[in-house]
Amino acid sequence: MDIKKLVSEMTLEEKAGMCSGKDFWHLKGVERLGIPEVMVSDGPHGLRKQDSTGDHLGVNDSIVAVCFPAGCAVASSFDRDLIKGMGEAIGEECQAEDVSVVLGPAVNIKRSPLCGRNFEYLSEDPYLAGEMAASYINGVQSKNVGVSIKHFALNNQEHERMSGSSEADERTMREIYFPAFETAVKKASPWTFMCSYNKINGTFASENEWLLTDILRKDWGFKGYVMSDWGAVNDRVKGVAAGLDLEMPATGSDNDALIVEAVKNGTLSEEVLDRTVERILNIVFEYADNKKGGTFDHEADHEKAARIASQCMVLLKNEDKILPLSKDEKIAFIGGFAEKPRFQGGGSSHINCYKVSDVLSLAKEQTDILYAEGFPADKDEEDEKKLAEAVDIAKKADKVVIFAGLPDSFESEGYDRSHMRLPACQDKLIAEVSSVNPNVVVVLHNGSPVEMPWIDKVKGVLDAYLGGEAVGIALCRILFGEENPSGHLAESFPIKLEHNPSHINFPGKGGKVFYDEGVFVGYRYYEIKKLDVLFPFGHGLSYTTFKLDNLKIERNGKKDTDPVTVKVDVTNTGDRTGKEVVQLYVSDETGTEVRPIKELKGFAKVELKPGETKTVSMELDYRSFAYYSMELKDWFAPGGKYRILVGNSSANITLCEEIELEATKKLPFTVTETTTIGELRMHPELSEVIEKKLVPYLEIFNSGEDKETDAAAEAISDEMTDAMTRYMPIRSIRSFGGASNGDIQKLVEELNSALKG
Ligand code: BGC
């Protein structure tokens, strides 16, 4: 299909019309030119296909589909192949239902545990979010269905999401909030992007040329089209000029007419409109010309969802090996979530499920289970009678499993949580039950971290997150040891909300939210502040044990651009087959810039039989060492020492090697009268000029033995002299060294020419 030719045959009105939806879910077609109407549907963890009259948050009209584990869960798998497989299944469902683009993945960084939509998002870490997003996209798009990676960008809360401005500096955006999107573009070429509702530093994402054109297209090389989040368009013409291609959903014809008028009166060039239409049509035909159709098997996908869910659950605590349960033990299940699991979040990602598997009925098929509801799954409601029943069965059991979690009303699209606690009725029940039975396990159904005031009173905690419609099957397999847990946290669990770095500034006031913690999000903050956490980023236990050793670093040269291969041996030292997540962090020891203590730059998940050893290999590149330099307006890896750290959690680093990097880039540096002597000394190439031409003017600061009296030596110590000269601008030699203006000018010139070499 020659898209350029096709666009040249379209009238101005037809072209403007292509830039907005036909209804809630379809793009317009142009019959006379054979342009088909194609459909898009939510995502991300299943297909939510509605008919054209459906509203974007309702579920009534959705077709029946399979609800896979939500983003919070799949990210914890740290398993690229797993999430790719989930993408493939969703892609197949889209083909069967004639959906051209699925609206996901949702990759916004989990800045605060309170964000109402964290359940859909992947991680607090940009590297992990990017890797998982790229794999999901490669899965979906392998079925010739596109994705719409969302919400670009800085949509990290629900409060004022359609009007507020996220205020962040560029380094923070480049290092924390952009990389998941950037990696997706570079590793998976998503067909479409969805811009967010919010403003970024005062400009709506939907009309932000810097974001949609300079960064997305020019910097990263994105080739698809950008659609608006539903209703995110502010000024349509500005949006087209900025790079927003498609407005969704339909808004009548007013905005199309504005585009026509702008082209006619010259405020929008027709070339820009043509390019916009081309981008949309490229994707429309990519889908339409390669449509596969087919059917999908709900039952098979339900089982797939169960297999995925069991790889995501995170065993947070397992004292005295309380898990797995044995069918010979007398087991009590308590909590409404055992019967009615919470397995997905509310809002636009809500799937009309094929069926739901609950752990209680499945476990009962296998063994005798005592059960008491204890508390309801859908609200915070204390009931003395239910509590008493729960305590009563707890007394009779060898082990108690409490199925707790956040009710739907606690976290959802559209609003944020107001605290980080479980419902009070649940905290109370857990405390009371654990005071009558020492063998308690808590299973959590949650989209983001919760405080655990009872943590020392229970022996086990298993986080099922929002595990999709087959969560009960996966839980049964994990609890009874048929499968070995292998999820690791994709986010830190702070001890309390107040410890979270965004706490003071979340969710902001007066239409602005300041990202003042900068790059120190999640573990990057807790580590530098030396704050204890409840559970650290990357943490996850298993029923077996592993050992990491033999760290080897292979490189062909020392330059920052030479790839670095990191190899580690992983051995299963326990007695069950299991999977370990090997995590690779890099720590910048050069001291050039204020940076996190360490950052995740690689990971690998590996399955091992008891006694088996495998070598995993992970690659580091320039970006693994670089920070975003505002002076350079580019990524910069300073020359010097770095530590390569390997472990199975951010808090359990067991292997470490140091490497030295030679920088191929230089930070811009020009000497002026106000350059300090300390800054000059950081450039070895200046040392000769400094010693010969500058130091003589600093005679007055000569200290130590030269001081005439002890009192003088006490008044001006060596340390003080050192600091004073370090922070002194060159021009100070006029005041303290008798230099003339001409001398200073000459010295500055000499220093600058020494810099050039
Ligand atoms: C959400 C998007 C979603 C869209 C369509 C919006 O409110 O923010 O994530 O894809 O609705 O349902």
Boltz pocket constraint, residues with backbone or C-beta under 6 A from the ligand:
constraints:
  - pocket:
      binder: B
      contacts: [[A, 42], [A, 56], [A, 57], [A, 103], [A, 150], [A, 229], [A, 230], [A, 348]]
      max_distance: 6.0
